[in-house]
Amino acid sequence: METINSLHSLKNLDIHHNKLNRIHASLGSLGSLETLELGWNQIDSIPDGLQYLKKLKVLGLGGNKLKSLHALI
């Protein structure tokens, strides 16, 4: 995930419908991210780190297998 850490100015990331079963906590280092679309995957938990996305306006999580949003609170 070193590559994604270098995308400091990335504002939109759409990785929905990709059969992902987890997301890496390093997404939390994308400080400019405003839109993160993760819907319609197979994600069952949100890792610590995403709460640091202070500019995030849109978080798409629909159609996943989430049990808790505790990491976002």
TIMI-2910 file (N, C-alpha, C, CB; in pm, 1 decimal, decimal comma, always signed):
<rs>
+----------+----------+----------+----------+----------+----------+----------+----------+----------+----------+----------+----------+------+
!      n_x !      n_y !      n_z !     ca_x !     ca_y !     ca_z !      c_x !      c_y !      c_z !     cb_x !     cb_y !     cb_z ! resn !
+----------+----------+----------+----------+----------+----------+----------+----------+----------+----------+----------+----------+------+
!    +81,3 !   -120,3 !     +0,0 !     +0,0 !     +0,0 !     +0,0 !    +85,6 !   +126,7 !     +0,0 !    -92,4 !     -0,2 !   +120,0 !  Met !
!   +214,6 !   +114,3 !    -18,8 !   +299,1 !   +232,6 !    -23,5 !   +257,9 !   +325,5 !   -136,4 !   +444,6 !   +192,7 !    -39,4 !  Glu !
!   +213,9 !   +270,4 !   -247,6 !   +173,4 !   +352,1 !   -361,7 !    +57,0 !   +442,3 !   -325,9 !   +136,3 !   +264,0 !   -480,0 !  Thr !
!    -42,2 !   +390,6 !   -259,4 !   -159,4 !   +472,1 !   -225,6 !   -122,7 !   +583,6 !   -127,1 !   -270,6 !   +383,6 !   -166,0 !  Ile !
!    -23,2 !   +562,1 !    -44,7 !    +19,5 !   +664,9 !    +49,5 !    +78,9 !   +786,5 !    -20,5 !   +120,3 !   +607,6 !   +146,1 !  Asn !
!   +123,7 !   +771,0 !   -144,8 !   +183,3 !   +882,3 !   -217,9 !    +78,8 !   +967,2 !   -290,2 !   +284,3 !   +829,9 !   -317,6 !  Ser !
!    -47,5 !   +931,3 !   -282,2 !   -154,3 !  +1003,6 !   -351,4 !   -216,9 !  +1109,2 !   -261,0 !   -261,7 !   +906,1 !   -400,3 !  Leu !
!   -135,4 !  +1198,4 !   -209,5 !   -180,7 !  +1296,3 !   -109,8 !   -288,5 !  +1391,8 !   -160,1 !    -63,8 !  +1376,1 !    -62,3 !  His !
!   -291,9 !  +1419,1 !   -291,2 !   -389,6 !  +1514,5 !   -343,0 !   -514,1 !  +1447,5 !   -402,0 !   -324,8 !  +1600,9 !   -447,8 !  Ser !
!   -525,8 !  +1315,2 !   -389,0 !   -641,5 !  +1242,1 !   -441,1 !   -768,5 !  +1287,9 !   -370,2 !   -622,4 !  +1089,3 !   -424,0 !  Leu !
!   -869,4 !  +1324,5 !   -448,0 !   -995,0 !  +1372,6 !   -389,5 !  -1108,1 !  +1271,3 !   -398,9 !  -1037,1 !  +1500,2 !   -457,0 !  Lys !
!  -1105,8 !  +1187,1 !   -501,2 !  -1214,3 !  +1090,9 !   -522,7 !  -1156,1 !   +953,3 !   -547,9 !  -1304,4 !  +1133,9 !   -640,8 !  Asn !
!  -1207,5 !   +854,1 !   -476,0 !  -1165,7 !   +715,7 !   -495,2 !  -1290,9 !   +629,5 !   -501,0 !  -1069,2 !   +668,4 !   -381,0 !  Leu !
!  -1311,8 !   +566,4 !   -614,3 !  -1429,6 !   +483,4 !   -634,8 !  -1384,4 !   +340,7 !   -661,7 !  -1516,8 !   +537,3 !   -751,8 !  Asp !
!  -1402,6 !   +254,4 !   -563,3 !  -1366,6 !   +113,1 !   -578,4 !  -1485,5 !    +24,5 !   -540,2 !  -1242,7 !    +78,3 !   -491,3 !  Ile !
!  -1604,1 !    +67,6 !   -584,0 !  -1723,7 !    -13,2 !   -557,0 !  -1734,0 !   -126,3 !   -659,0 !  -1851,9 !    +74,7 !   -560,5 !  His !
!  -1810,6 !   -229,9 !   -623,5 !  -1832,3 !   -347,6 !   -709,0 !  -1701,4 !   -417,1 !   -746,9 !  -1906,6 !   -306,7 !   -835,7 !  His !
!  -1613,6 !   -440,5 !   -650,8 !  -1486,0 !   -506,2 !   -678,7 !  -1462,5 !   -632,5 !   -596,9 !  -1374,4 !   -410,6 !   -653,8 !  Asn !
!  -1561,8 !   -679,8 !   -526,5 !  -1552,0 !   -801,4 !   -444,5 !  -1442,8 !   -791,9 !   -338,2 !  -1525,7 !   -921,6 !   -533,3 !  Lys !
!  -1415,8 !   -670,5 !   -290,8 !  -1318,0 !   -652,1 !   -183,2 !  -1376,6 !   -705,0 !    -53,3 !  -1277,9 !   -502,3 !   -168,5 !  Leu !
!  -1295,3 !   -773,6 !    +26,4 !  -1345,3 !   -820,5 !   +155,6 !  -1286,8 !   -742,0 !   +271,8 !  -1314,5 !   -967,4 !   +173,0 !  Asn !
!  -1192,0 !   -656,4 !   +243,5 !  -1137,9 !   -567,0 !   +346,6 !  -1074,5 !   -446,2 !   +280,8 !  -1034,7 !   -640,3 !   +435,7 !  Arg !
!  -1057,9 !   -342,3 !   +358,9 !   -986,8 !   -224,1 !   +312,3 !   -872,4 !   -197,4 !   +408,0 !  -1081,5 !   -100,7 !   +301,8 !  Ile !
!   -767,2 !   -144,1 !   +356,7 !   -646,1 !   -122,7 !   +434,9 !   -654,3 !     +9,4 !   +511,5 !   -522,3 !   -124,2 !   +343,7 !  His !
!   -604,7 !    +10,1 !   +632,1 !   -607,2 !   +129,5 !   +716,7 !   -528,8 !   +244,8 !   +655,3 !   -551,4 !    +97,2 !   +854,3 !  Ala !
!   -438,3 !   +217,2 !   +563,1 !   -358,7 !   +323,6 !   +502,0 !   -444,0 !   +420,9 !   +421,1 !   -251,9 !   +263,5 !   +412,9 !  Ser !
!   -567,4 !   +385,0 !   +389,3 !   -655,7 !   +481,0 !   +323,1 !   -674,2 !   +605,4 !   +409,5 !   -792,1 !   +416,7 !   +292,6 !  Leu !
!   -657,5 !   +591,2 !   +538,6 !   -669,0 !   +704,1 !   +630,9 !   -562,6 !   +809,8 !   +611,8 !   -663,7 !   +655,1 !   +770,7 !  Gly !
!   -458,2 !   +778,7 !   +535,8 !   -350,9 !   +876,5 !   +511,2 !   -381,2 !   +966,2 !   +391,8 !   -218,4 !   +804,5 !   +488,5 !  Ser !
!   -492,0 !   +943,3 !   +323,8 !   -529,0 !  +1024,3 !   +207,6 !   -604,8 !  +1148,0 !   +253,8 !   -614,7 !   +942,0 !   +107,6 !  Leu !
!   -531,8 !  +1242,9 !   +307,8 !   -590,2 !  +1358,5 !   +374,2 !   -675,5 !  +1450,0 !   +288,5 !   -484,0 !  +1436,8 !   +431,8 !  Gly !
!   -662,1 !  +1445,4 !   +156,4 !   -741,7 !  +1530,6 !    +67,7 !   -868,1 !  +1462,4 !    +17,4 !   -658,3 !  +1573,8 !    -50,0 !  Ser !
!   -887,1 !  +1336,8 !    +54,2 !   -999,6 !  +1259,0 !     +3,0 !  -1133,1 !  +1319,0 !    +46,1 !   -989,6 !  +1114,3 !    +50,4 !  Leu !
!  -1219,6 !  +1343,5 !    -52,4 !  -1352,5 !  +1398,1 !    -27,3 !  -1462,2 !  +1295,4 !    -52,6 !  -1375,8 !  +1520,3 !   -113,8 !  Glu !
!  -1437,4 !  +1201,9 !   -144,0 !  -1535,3 !  +1099,6 !   -178,5 !  -1467,9 !   +963,5 !   -178,0 !  -1599,7 !  +1128,4 !   -316,2 !  Thr !
!  -1525,1 !   +870,3 !   -102,9 !  -1474,2 !   +733,7 !    -97,4 !  -1591,8 !   +639,2 !   -117,7 !  -1401,0 !   +704,8 !    +38,4 !  Leu !
!  -1596,2 !   +577,7 !   -233,7 !  -1704,2 !   +485,6 !   -268,6 !  -1655,4 !   +342,5 !   -252,7 !  -1754,3 !   +510,7 !   -413,1 !  Glu !
!  -1709,4 !   +272,0 !   -154,3 !  -1671,8 !   +133,8 !   -123,7 !  -1790,4 !    +38,7 !   -134,2 !  -1611,8 !   +125,6 !    +15,6 !  Leu !
!  -1900,2 !    +87,4 !   -185,0 !  -2023,1 !     +9,4 !   -188,1 !  -2015,8 !   -115,8 !   -273,3 !  -2133,4 !    +93,8 !   -236,8 !  Gly !
!  -2101,6 !   -210,4 !   -238,5 !  -2122,7 !   -333,2 !   -313,1 !  -1995,1 !   -415,1 !   -326,7 !  -2178,0 !   -301,6 !   -449,4 !  Trp !
!  -1926,5 !   -429,2 !   -215,8 !  -1813,8 !   -520,1 !   -202,8 !  -1853,9 !   -625,8 !   -101,0 !  -1682,0 !   -444,6 !   -159,8 !  Asn !
!  -1758,8 !   -684,6 !    -34,1 !  -1786,9 !   -785,2 !    +68,7 !  -1719,4 !   -746,4 !   +200,4 !  -1739,0 !   -925,2 !    +22,7 !  Gln !
!  -1709,7 !   -617,4 !   +223,0 !  -1642,0 !   -563,3 !   +341,0 !  -1729,0 !   -586,3 !   +464,1 !  -1611,1 !   -411,7 !   +323,1 !  Ile !
!  -1668,9 !   -640,4 !   +571,4 !  -1746,8 !   -664,1 !   +693,2 !  -1702,8 !   -577,4 !   +810,0 !  -1737,1 !   -808,7 !   +732,6 !  Asp !
!  -1593,6 !   -502,9 !   +794,5 !  -1549,6 !   -412,1 !   +901,2 !  -1470,4 !   -295,8 !   +841,9 !  -1463,7 !   -487,9 !  +1005,9 !  Ser !
!  -1470,7 !   -187,0 !   +914,5 !  -1397,5 !    -66,2 !   +875,8 !  -1275,4 !    -56,6 !   +966,8 !  -1488,1 !    +63,6 !   +886,4 !  Ile !
!  -1155,6 !    -45,2 !   +909,4 !  -1035,8 !    -39,5 !   +993,4 !  -1019,1 !    +96,8 !  +1060,9 !   -912,2 !    -71,0 !   +910,0 !  Pro !
!   -948,6 !    +97,8 !  +1172,0 !   -910,9 !   +225,2 !  +1232,3 !   -827,1 !   +300,9 !  +1130,2 !   -832,5 !   +204,7 !  +1367,4 !  Asp !
!   -839,7 !   +429,8 !  +1129,2 !   -763,4 !   +512,9 !  +1037,7 !   -851,9 !   +598,7 !   +949,8 !   -675,3 !   +427,3 !   +952,3 !  Gly !
!   -968,8 !   +546,8 !   +913,0 !  -1055,3 !   +625,5 !   +825,9 !  -1112,6 !   +747,9 !   +896,8 !  -1168,2 !   +539,1 !   +773,5 !  Leu !
!  -1112,5 !   +747,5 !  +1028,3 !  -1162,8 !   +864,2 !  +1101,6 !  -1073,1 !   +986,8 !  +1081,8 !  -1174,0 !   +831,6 !  +1250,9 !  Gln !
!   -954,3 !   +967,5 !  +1025,9 !   -862,1 !  +1078,4 !  +1001,2 !   -888,4 !  +1148,2 !   +868,5 !   -719,8 !  +1028,5 !  +1004,2 !  Tyr !
!   -984,6 !  +1102,0 !   +793,4 !  -1019,1 !  +1164,8 !   +665,8 !  -1109,1 !  +1284,9 !   +692,4 !  -1089,2 !  +1063,3 !   +570,1 !  Leu !
!  -1051,6 !  +1392,1 !   +737,6 !  -1126,8 !  +1509,5 !   +782,6 !  -1199,9 !  +1582,8 !   +671,0 !  -1034,3 !  +1604,6 !   +850,5 !  Lys !
!  -1155,6 !  +1568,2 !   +546,0 !  -1220,5 !  +1636,0 !   +433,9 !  -1327,3 !  +1549,3 !   +367,3 !  -1116,6 !  +1676,8 !   +331,2 !  Lys !
!  -1344,5 !  +1428,0 !   +416,1 !  -1438,4 !  +1334,4 !   +355,1 !  -1581,8 !  +1385,6 !   +366,0 !  -1426,5 !  +1196,5 !   +420,7 !  Leu !
!  -1649,0 !  +1395,6 !   +252,1 !  -1787,3 !  +1441,8 !   +246,9 !  -1883,0 !  +1327,9 !   +212,1 !  -1801,4 !  +1554,9 !   +145,3 !  Lys !
!  -1835,0 !  +1231,8 !   +131,4 !  -1919,3 !  +1120,7 !    +85,9 !  -1847,4 !   +990,0 !   +114,0 !  -1953,2 !  +1133,6 !    -65,9 !  Val !
!  -1915,1 !   +902,0 !   +186,4 !  -1863,7 !   +768,4 !   +213,7 !  -1971,0 !   +667,9 !   +175,1 !  -1822,6 !   +752,2 !   +363,6 !  Leu !
!  -1948,6 !   +598,0 !    +65,1 !  -2045,1 !   +500,0 !    +17,6 !  -2010,6 !   +361,2 !    +68,6 !  -2051,0 !   +500,3 !   -134,6 !  Gly !
!  -2098,4 !   +304,0 !   +149,0 !  -2075,2 !   +172,1 !   +208,5 !  -2189,5 !    +74,1 !   +182,2 !  -2054,3 !   +186,3 !   +357,7 !  Leu !
!  -2289,8 !   +114,8 !   +110,1 !  -2406,4 !    +30,2 !    +87,6 !  -2372,1 !   -102,1 !    +20,0 !  -2507,2 !   +104,0 !     +4,6 !  Gly !
!  -2448,0 !   -205,5 !    +52,0 !  -2432,0 !   -334,7 !    -11,7 !  -2314,2 !   -416,7 !    +38,7 !  -2418,2 !   -315,5 !   -156,1 !  Gly !
!  -2261,3 !   -381,9 !   +153,4 !  -2153,2 !   -457,9 !   +214,9 !  -2207,9 !   -543,2 !   +328,6 !  -2042,4 !   -363,6 !   +266,4 !  Asn !
!  -2121,2 !   -611,4 !   +398,2 !  -2159,7 !   -698,5 !   +509,1 !  -2113,4 !   -640,8 !   +642,9 !  -2101,5 !   -839,1 !   +489,2 !  Lys !
!  -2122,8 !   -510,5 !   +656,2 !  -2073,6 !   -442,9 !   +775,9 !  -2150,0 !   -483,9 !   +900,8 !  -2082,1 !   -293,3 !   +758,0 !  Leu !
!  -2074,3 !   -504,0 !  +1007,1 !  -2132,2 !   -539,5 !  +1136,8 !  -2130,5 !   -420,7 !  +1231,4 !  -2056,6 !   -657,1 !  +1199,1 !  Lys !
!  -2037,4 !   -326,5 !  +1206,9 !  -2022,7 !   -212,2 !  +1295,7 !  -1954,2 !    -97,9 !  +1222,1 !  -1943,2 !   -250,8 !  +1421,7 !  Ser !
!  -1987,4 !    +24,1 !  +1263,0 !  -1919,7 !   +142,7 !  +1211,3 !  -1837,4 !   +207,7 !  +1321,5 !  -2021,5 !   +243,3 !  +1153,7 !  Leu !
!  -1802,9 !   +128,9 !  +1422,6 !  -1731,2 !   +178,6 !  +1539,8 !  -1604,4 !   +255,7 !  +1503,1 !  -1695,7 !    +63,3 !  +1630,7 !  His !
!  -1529,4 !   +212,8 !  +1403,9 !  -1403,4 !   +277,3 !  +1367,7 !  -1424,2 !   +417,6 !  +1313,1 !  -1329,7 !   +193,6 !  +1266,0 !  Ala !
!  -1544,5 !   +452,9 !  +1273,4 !  -1571,8 !   +585,0 !  +1217,4 !  -1619,3 !   +684,8 !  +1321,5 !  -1674,3 !   +574,1 !  +1108,7 !  Leu !
!  -1647,5 !   +639,6 !  +1439,6 !  -1702,3 !   +726,5 !  +1543,7 !  -1590,4 !   +792,7 !  +1619,9 !  -1792,2 !   +647,8 !  +1639,4 !  Ile !
+----------+----------+----------+----------+----------+----------+----------+----------+----------+----------+----------+----------+------+
</rs>
